[in-house]
Amino acid sequence: MPTSPLHHVHEHAGARFTDFGGWTMPVQYDSVLAEHAAVRDSVGMFDVSHLGRFEVSGAGATDLLRKQLCNDVARIEPGRAQYTMALNADGGVEDDIIIWRFDDERYWIMPNGTNFAEIASRFVAFAPDTVTIDDVRADSVLLAIQGPDAPDVISRVIGFMPGRFRVMTGVFGDHAITAAGTGYTGERGAEIYIGAAGAEALWNAFVAAGATPAALGARDTLRLEMGYPLWGHELDATTSPLEAGLGWVVAWDHDFVGKTALASQR
């Protein structure tokens, strides 16, 4: 199974591992409860490199996203992020997704790790010739820094802190980074993308700044405490966003896959 480029770092930190979305990822270091508390009380750091990441760019990229996803990406400006869903023809949730918008026609699509191949293939199948789709997950790391102290720690380590659902780019050492004010814990913080070559130095810098390594076990208890859904549990291909109580994710003023089925549930 694939592993994070930071797998050896997690081994050295004493992590226990599990199969998550087809990847071998840390499930806990010391204790799930201690890691949960660190995020609620100060700041924790998660390696979420298993999450999907692909770029959609070129003339027609915006129209493609609007047709494939139920929220309306046209509502956000470049430099913003959005929560959305890919539905099937029956209105069921094939995946819930975060979008980072960089320019008028350039986006990163971030599905759950277990659904990455299926969602990427769906975009490839419906993309016009003017749109390019590129995998940006390979040879990269995605870190989530979360907690009440996260804004201060992030600012000290990378020199800036993106606002909520804002997307910013910068440099850490000699390495380009992208950071968004997003997360899955209910706490302030950011998710930070960096190439594999700079990932260990970035991880170590956050640890030195006071971030507690936290793993997927704590990430799950934190999202449950907040009532956040997880695809494959509260969301699946037979459950619509309306049935899941997430009607706010649906923008009705554009056409998208599953709209007709959803309209019958209103």
N, C-alpha and C positions, 0 to 999 in steps of 0.2 A: 504493500500500500504506500501511497505517497506520504512524505513527511514534510514538515516545515523546514526551511533552511536553518532554523534555529533549534532543530531537534537535539543536537549535541549540547546546546546550552541548557535545554530543559532537563536532559539526562543528568548533567552536572549538578543541577539544582535539586535533584532527587524527585523529579516528577514521576507520577504514575500515569500510564497512557491508556487510551481507549480508541476504538474505531469510531470515528465521527465523520459522517458524510463520505465514507470511503477513504479517509485519511487517518493516520496514526497521530493523535493529538493529545496533549496533556489534559487529564481530567482533574488532577489535584496535585499540589506540591506537599504542603504540610497538612492542612485540613480545609475542607470545603467551608466550614463555619468560620474559620479564622480569615480565609480569603474573602468571604462574603462581608465580614465585619470591616476588613481593611478598605473595601470599596465604599461602604456606607459611611465610615468614620474618617477616612483620610484619602488614600489614592491607591488603586490597584492597576495592574497592567496585564492584559490578555494578548496572547498570540492568536489571532484569528485568520491566519494565512490560508486556511482551508476554504474560506468564503470565496465565491466566484467573482471574477473581475474580467470584463471585456469591454473594449472600446468600440463605439459606433460613431463614425464620422463621415463627413461628406454631404454633398447636396442631397437632401431628402431624408437625412437622419432624424430630424424632428418629426416629420410626418410618419416615419416608420415607428418611432416610439409611441406616438399618439395612437396609432392603430393597434399596437400590440399590448398596450398597458392601460389599465382602467383609470388611473389618475392622469391628469393632463400636464405634461411636462412644459407645455407652452405657458403655463402659469408662473413658472419660475425663470428668473434671469440667470445668465452665466454667473458662475461663482456661488450657486446655490445647490442644495441637495433636496431630494424629495423621496418620500415613502410611497410605494405603489405596488401593484400586483399584476401578474400575468394570469389571465383567466382562460378557461376553455370555452367551447361553444355553449356549454350548459351553464356557464357562469361560475363553475367551480374554480378554486384557487390552485393554479399549477405551481405558483411560487409567489412569495412576497419579496420585494426587491427594493434596494436603495439605488437611486440615480444620483451621480455627481455630474452637474452640467458645467462644462468649461467654456465653451463658446456657443455661438448660435447653432452650429451643426456638429458639435463634438461632445460626446457623453461617455461616461463610464457606467456600465450596468453591473450591479453587484447582487447577484442572486445567492441563495443559500448554496453551500458547497455541494450538497447532495443532488441539486438540480442544475448545476452549472452547465453540463453538457447539453441537456435538453433545452434549456432556455437559450443558450448560445446558438444551437442548431435551428431553433425557431426563428431567430432573427436573421440568420444566414439564409434560410429558405425564403423569406419574404423581402429581403433587402433588394432594392434596385441596383443596377450596375454602378450607379454614382456613389453608393454607400460602401464603405470599407469596415469590416469587422475584424478586430485584432484581439488576441488573447493577451491580457496584461497581468495575469496571475503567475505565469511561469517566471521563475527566478526572482521572486519578490516576496516581501513580507508585509503583512498588515497587522499593526498593533493597535489595540484599543486601550487608551489611558482614561480611567473613569474614577470619579469620586469628588467630594467637595473640595479637595486640595488639588484636583487635576489641573484647573486653569493656571495656577501658579507654577506647578511643576512643568507643565508643557511649555509655558512661556520661557522658563529658565533653560530648558533643554534645547528647544528648536527656535526660540526667538520670537514666537508669535503664538496666539491662541485664536483659532477660528470661532466665530460666534455660532450660535445654534443653527444648524442646517446651512452653514456657510462652508464654502470650499476655497482653500488657499494653497498656493504652492510656495516652496522655499527651498533652502539648501541646509543640509546637516553635514558639516565637514565638506567633503568634495562630492556629496551625493544629493541628487535631487529628491525632494520629498513632496508629497501632497497630503494635506490634512483637512478633514471635514469635522464639523461640530456635530457628530452623530454618535450613536452608541446603543446599547441594548440592556442597560442597567437601571435607567431612571435617574442617573447621576449626571452631572456636568462632565464634559471631557471631549475627547476627539479620537477619531480613527485615523491612523497615520500610515501611509504607503511609502515604502522605500525599497530600492533594489536589494537583492540578497547580499551584495558585496558590503553594504553599509549597515546591514540589519543588526549584527551582533554589537557593534559599537553603539548604535542607538539604544538597544535594549540595556546595555550596561550603563549608559548615561542616565537612563530613567531610574534604574535601580539605585545608582549613586545619588540621585536627586530625591530618593525616598519612596519610589513606587514599589509596592509589594507585588511580586509575581502572583497572578491568580489564573486559574485554569477553567476549563469548560464546566466543571461541576458547579462552581460558584456562579458562573455566568448564567447557568440555568436557574439556580435558586433566586438570583437577583431579578431575573425577568419574570419568574413566577410571582414573586412578591409584588411586582409592579402590575401584574395582570397582562403582560405582553404575550401575544400568541407566538407559537413556534410551528412552522410548517411540518406536517407529519403528526402533529398532536392536535392543537386547536384549529389548525387550518389544513385542508387537503383538497384534492381534486373533486370531491363530492360536496364540498361546503362552500357556499358563496360568501363574499364579504358581507352581504346583508345578513345572512344567517349567522355569521360570526360576530355580529354587532359592530362591524367596521365599515358601515356605509359612508363614513366621512372620507374614505379613501377613493371613492368613486366620483369622478367628474362627469356629469351627465351631458355636458355641452359639446362632446365630441364622439365620434364613432370609434368603437374598439371591440375586439373579440369578446364575445359573451354579453354584450350590451342588451341584445334582444331578450335573452333568457333572464337577465337581471331585472329588466323592466317589468316582467310578469310577476316578480316578487315584491314590487313596491306597494 
